[in-house]
Amino acid sequence: MDIRALDAAQKYASSRPATDPMAGGGAQQAMRGVVEDFATTLAEGEATARAAMVGRADPHALVQALTQTELAVETAVTVRDKVVEAYQEILRMPV
């Protein structure tokens, strides 16, 4: 075996974790964080709405919470639509 080829293989193997998007669970952790943020935003909006119904929250806080919740839901719907579109595009690819 050529020494340069062996050296290249070793260098490639050592640099692979740095370029692997799934190394260390980075993508999985990022997705988990996004889902947790989404759930937190919805819970805060619901809590503010309940507080406003019994008169414990000012209207400005309610409007702000509802706007944040609406933005989060619209973002989730947009991401879902893009994922479905990408999946359908993959299904249309010739094999």
C-alpha positions in Angstrom: 0.0 0.0 0.0 1.2 3.5 -0.9 2.1 5.5 2.2 0.5 8.6 0.8 -2.8 6.7 0.3 -2.6 5.4 3.9 -1.9 8.9 5.2 -4.8 10.3 3.1 -7.2 7.7 4.5 -6.1 8.4 8.0 -6.6 12.2 7.5 -10.0 11.6 6.0 -11.1 9.4 8.9 -9.9 11.9 11.5 -11.6 14.9 9.7 -14.9 13.1 9.0 -16.5 13.8 12.4 -16.0 17.6 11.8 -17.9 17.5 8.5 -20.6 14.9 9.6 -23.8 16.8 10.3 -25.0 13.9 12.5 -21.9 13.7 14.6 -22.6 14.2 18.2 -26.3 14.4 17.6 -26.2 18.0 16.4 -29.1 17.8 14.1 -31.2 15.8 16.6 -30.4 18.2 19.4 -31.2 21.2 17.2 -34.6 19.7 16.2 -35.4 18.8 19.8 -34.6 22.4 20.8 -36.9 23.8 18.1 -39.8 21.5 19.2 -39.3 22.5 22.8 -39.3 26.2 21.9 -42.5 25.7 19.9 -44.2 23.9 22.8 -43.0 26.6 25.3 -44.4 29.3 23.1 -47.8 27.6 22.8 -47.9 27.0 26.6 -47.0 30.6 27.4 -49.7 31.9 25.0 -52.3 29.6 26.5 -51.3 30.7 30.0 -51.5 34.4 29.1 -54.9 33.8 27.5 -56.2 32.1 30.6 -54.9 34.9 32.8 -56.5 37.5 30.6 -59.9 35.7 30.8 -59.9 36.1 34.6 -58.5 39.6 34.5 -55.0 38.9 35.7 -53.1 39.9 32.5 -53.1 43.2 30.6 -54.4 43.3 27.0 -51.0 44.2 25.7 -49.5 41.0 27.1 -52.3 39.0 25.6 -51.9 40.5 22.2 -48.2 39.9 22.3 -48.6 36.3 23.4 -51.2 35.6 20.7 -49.0 37.1 18.0 -46.0 35.0 19.1 -48.2 31.9 19.1 -49.6 32.7 15.7 -46.1 33.3 14.3 -44.9 29.9 15.7 -47.9 28.0 14.2 -47.4 29.7 10.8 -43.7 28.8 10.9 -44.5 25.2 11.8 -47.1 24.9 9.0 -44.6 26.4 6.5 -41.9 23.9 7.5 -44.4 21.1 7.3 -45.4 22.2 3.8 -41.8 22.3 2.7 -41.1 18.8 4.1 -44.1 17.4 2.3 -43.1 19.2 -0.9 -39.6 17.7 -0.7 -40.9 14.3 0.0 -43.2 14.5 -3.0 -40.3 15.7 -5.2 -38.3 12.6 -4.0 -41.1 10.3 -5.0 -41.3 11.8 -8.5 -37.6 11.1 -9.1 -36.9 8.4 -11.6 -35.1 5.4 -10.2 
